Amino acid sequence: MREIVFDTETTGLSPAGGDRIVEIGCIEMVGRVETGRHYHCYFNPERPMPSEAEAVHGLSDMFLSDKPRFSDKAQELLEFIGDAPLVAHNASFDFGFLNHELERCGQESICLTRMVDTLILARSRHPGAKHSLDALCTRYGVDRSHRVKHGALLDAQLLAQVYIELTGGRQIGLGLIADSPRVVSAELSSDAEVRVPRPPRPHMAGPEEVARHRAFLAKIVNPLWDRFFAPTSERGTA
């Protein structure tokens, strides 16, 4: 299944209050494996950048002044994400901004049934723990040492690794190849080393082993199983 892991950076917290998307980063995954394809773009929000927001992501008015408007790139973005499910952390926030921007430029909003929220997944899997992206990276050993400030593409890349762990870890890439003989592949790549399972070992007892076992049982005086499996008439005389 194709999925898109994405993140946004904005001018604030409320699209209804006039805040806009200033950056979006998308990572393509197929079968929970990153394909190497991504989409990344900065946008001119056509409004001043509040200092509080700039302190989070470092995107200034000057930097964004020559960037395209969201409407200029909306079709390109929609073509990249296609009809895939969209994975985000605290996804209702990102979906709210994304759909607000799409509606502003006359595009259809994205159905919320396509939303996959890793925050909900994390709360379900680790109740009572911290569920921020930083905390989940620490829990799963995802390297975020290069994350100085928030960035949509960088955060999407980190989230993609966290999402893999939240949904089963790296072992989800293991599987059986249909071609005979049955070959188990350690990786999904075509050049991966493969191992053919050894034939099953016989585990049925042979005639000699059965005979030795019967001889051993015959030496046991008044065995427990005779009390339960002896004929009824014998039980009454015991």
Secondary structure, 3 states (H helix, E strand, C coil): CEEEEEEEEECCCCCCCCCCEEEEEEEEEECCEEEEEEEEEECCCCCCCCHHHHHHHCCCHHHHCCCCCHHHHHHHHHHHHCCCCEEECCHHHHHHHHHHHHHHCCCCCCCHHHEEEHHHHHHHHCCCCCCCHHHHHHHHCCCCCCCCCCCHHHHHHHHHHHHHHHCCCHHHHCEEECCCCCEEECCCCCCCCEECCCCCCCCCCCHHHHHHHHHHHHCCCCCHHHHHHCCHHHHHHC
